[in-house]
């Protein structure tokens, strides 16, 4: 059965929650639609994070990114939507996303958004406000 776009981000338990380590994904086939012109926008997203208790499952990430294909979004908006949804799904210690949008009208756009889990006075990370929603 063929895959379909999905807004669901699946996770799995972090196999090494006792260690800070970085995971980086490069997603060079992102597309959405310009809300002003209806023309397609193409981008490469680089997602880098330090997981806490869970990691994002890659096929679900692929289907999630695919779900934006026919939606109209400004570059700044879609980059932050993706970060918020990933933070909500995984509650990472740190996460950053860089959207490098291809040239349109002679201009390229790069949008960077970051999240860092707040730290309590005892030195332990607490759940982030974004992850606590939903």
Residue pairs with C-beta under 8 A, 6 or more apart in sequence:
3 59
3 63
3 66
4 63
5 63
5 64
5 66
5 67
5 69
6 60
6 63
6 64
6 66
6 67
7 64
7 67
7 85
8 60
8 63
8 64
9 56
9 57
9 60
9 61
9 64
9 85
9 86
9 89
9 90
10 56
10 57
10 59
10 60
11 54
11 55
11 56
11 57
11 89
11 90
12 54
12 55
12 57
13 53
13 54
13 55
14 51
14 52
14 53
14 54
14 55
17 51
17 52
17 53
20 50
20 93
21 50
21 51
22 48
22 49
22 50
23 48
23 49
23 50
23 51
23 55
24 46
24 47
24 48
25 45
25 46
25 47
25 48
25 58
25 61
26 44
26 45
26 46
27 44
27 45
27 46
27 47
27 61
27 62
27 65
28 44
29 65
30 42
30 43
30 44
30 45
30 65
30 68
30 99
31 40
31 41
31 42
31 43
31 68
31 69
32 40
32 41
32 43
32 68
32 69
32 71
32 72
32 73
32 78
33 39
33 40
33 41
33 69
33 70
33 71
33 72
33 73
34 40
34 41
34 72
34 104
35 72
35 73
35 74
38 72
39 104
41 75
41 101
41 102
41 104
42 101
42 102
43 75
43 99
43 100
43 101
43 102
44 99
44 100
45 65
45 79
45 82
45 97
45 98
45 99
45 100
46 97
46 98
46 100
47 61
47 82
47 86
47 95
47 96
47 97
48 95
48 96
48 97
49 86
49 90
49 92
49 93
49 94
49 95
49 96
50 92
50 93
50 94
50 95
51 90
51 92
51 93
52 90
52 91
52 92
52 93
52 117
52 125
53 91
54 89
54 90
54 91
55 90
56 86
56 89
56 90
64 85
65 82
68 78
73 81
75 99
75 101
75 109
75 111
76 111
78 99
79 97
79 99
79 111
79 112
79 113
80 111
80 113
82 97
82 99
83 95
83 96
83 97
83 113
83 114
83 115
84 130
86 92
86 95
86 97
87 95
87 115
87 128
87 130
87 131
88 130
88 131
88 133
88 134
90 131
91 117
91 127
91 128
91 131
92 115
92 117
93 116
93 117
93 125
94 114
94 115
94 116
94 117
95 114
95 115
96 112
96 113
96 114
96 115
97 112
97 113
97 114
98 110
98 111
98 112
99 109
99 110
99 111
99 112
100 108
100 109
100 110
101 108
101 109
101 110
101 111
102 108
115 128
115 130
117 125
117 126
117 127
117 128
118 125
118 126
118 128
119 125
119 126
120 126
